[in-house]
């Protein structure tokens, strides 16, 4: 009886560790995707800024509030 309880306890512990590992893996993948997307957005903004600096124009959205 005691051995069966210990076995079930060990199985449950292993199952929970696997779930925790899976959650951490998914979180790491999502974090990597967000960082990659943010990097792309920063590059795009830098390209647009360089284009406006080179032509000497201002972004139209900037003056939209006037």
C-alpha positions in Angstrom: 0.0 0.0 0.0 2.7 2.5 1.0 4.8 1.6 -2.1 1.9 2.2 -4.4 1.3 5.6 -2.8 5.0 6.5 -3.2 4.9 5.3 -6.9 1.8 7.5 -7.6 3.4 10.4 -5.8 6.6 10.1 -8.0 4.5 9.8 -11.2 2.5 12.9 -10.3 5.7 14.8 -9.5 7.2 13.8 -12.8 4.0 14.8 -14.6 4.0 18.2 -13.0 7.7 18.8 -13.8 6.9 17.9 -17.4 4.0 20.4 -17.5 6.2 23.1 -16.0 8.9 22.4 -18.5 6.4 22.6 -21.4 5.0 25.9 -20.1 8.6 27.4 -19.8 9.4 26.2 -23.3 6.3 27.8 -24.8 6.9 31.0 -23.0 10.5 31.1 -24.3 9.3 30.6 -27.8 6.7 33.4 -27.5 9.3 35.7 -26.0 11.7 35.0 -28.9 8.9 35.7 -31.4 8.0 39.0 -29.7 11.7 40.1 -29.7 12.1 39.2 -33.4 8.9 41.2 -34.3 10.1 44.2 -32.2 13.5 44.1 -33.9 11.8 44.2 -37.3 9.6 47.1 -36.2 12.7 49.0 -35.0 14.5 48.4 -38.3 11.5 49.6 -40.3 11.3 52.7 -38.2 15.0 53.4 -38.6 14.7 53.0 -42.4 11.7 55.4 -42.5 13.6 57.9 -40.3 16.7 57.7 -42.6 14.5 58.2 -45.6 12.9 61.3 -44.1 16.3 62.7 -43.0 17.8 62.1 -46.5 14.9 63.9 -48.3 14.5 66.6 -45.6 10.8 65.9 -45.3 8.7 65.4 -42.1 6.3 62.5 -41.7 2.8 63.4 -42.6 1.4 61.7 -39.5 3.4 64.0 -37.3 1.6 67.1 -38.6 -1.8 65.5 -38.6 -2.8 67.0 -35.3 -2.4 70.6 -36.5 
